[in-house]
Structures are given as structure tokens and as C-alpha cells.
Amino acid sequence: MSKPNPQILSRCWENENDLTVINLNNILNIPHELLEELMEALEENVYVRELSLVNTGLTDKVAYALAKVDFNQ
């Protein structure tokens, strides 16, 4: 089973301009707290334009946080 790269979250918070795509597809058992924090970081990030979370066991709480992210800012 794959695990998400631990640097993704810090790079997202740091608003790195070369981080434009985040693909976490098919990574099971990602801690919900990590996903929630990622959604918070994405609210402030201006470079990420694509986020893939297929088959990750997304919860309603995380999905709600994702709905607030504006990828067109």
C-alpha cells in the first residue's frame, strides 16, 4: 500500500509555485486529519490547480472542506 509523500502538505502550506498537481489516487488509509489539513492549506494556496483523490476513502467532512477550495484563485 502506498503512502502520501509527507512533503506534499508542507509544500502546499509553503505555496510552492512548482506544486500545481497533487495526485493521491488509490492511497488507502490516509489519515483524515492529514486530508483535512491539506484542504486548509489548499484554501491559501494559489498554485495547485488539480487535486486527485480517487479511491482514498474520503469522508463527508473532508469532502465538505474540499468543496470550499477555490482552484481558480
C-alpha positions in Angstrom: 0.0 0.0 0.0 1.3 3.5 -0.9 1.5 6.4 1.5 1.3 10.0 0.6 4.5 11.9 0.3 4.9 13.7 3.7 6.3 16.8 1.9 3.1 17.4 -0.1 1.5 19.1 2.9 4.4 21.3 3.8 4.9 22.3 0.2 1.2 23.2 -0.1 1.4 25.3 3.0 4.6 27.0 1.7 2.7 27.8 -1.5 5.5 26.5 -3.7 5.0 27.6 -7.3 6.1 24.3 -8.9 3.4 22.3 -7.0 0.5 22.6 -9.4 -0.9 19.0 -9.3 -1.5 16.7 -6.3 -2.4 13.1 -7.0 -3.3 10.9 -4.1 -5.3 8.4 -6.1 -5.6 4.8 -4.7 -3.7 5.6 -1.4 -5.9 4.0 1.2 -5.9 4.8 4.9 -4.7 8.4 4.5 -5.4 9.9 8.0 -8.4 12.1 7.8 -6.6 14.7 9.9 -4.0 14.9 7.2 -6.6 15.3 4.5 -8.4 18.0 6.5 -5.2 19.9 7.0 -4.4 19.6 3.3 -7.8 21.2 2.5 -7.0 24.0 4.8 -3.6 24.5 3.1 -5.3 24.5 -0.3 -7.6 27.3 0.7 -4.5 29.5 1.0 -2.5 28.0 -1.9 -2.6 29.9 -5.3 -0.6 27.4 -7.4 -2.3 24.0 -7.0 -4.8 23.6 -9.9 -5.5 19.9 -9.8 -6.2 17.5 -7.0 -7.0 13.8 -7.5 -8.4 11.8 -4.6 -9.9 8.8 -6.3 -10.3 5.7 -4.1 -9.0 7.3 -1.0 -11.9 6.7 1.3 -12.8 10.4 1.5 -15.1 11.2 4.4 -18.0 13.7 4.2 -16.1 16.1 6.5 -13.1 16.2 4.1 -15.4 16.4 1.1 -17.1 19.5 2.6 -13.7 21.1 3.2 -12.7 20.3 -0.4 -15.9 22.0 -1.6 -14.7 25.3 -0.1 -11.4 25.2 -2.0 -11.2 27.7 -5.0 -8.8 26.3 -7.5 -9.4 29.3 -9.8 -8.0 32.0 -7.5 
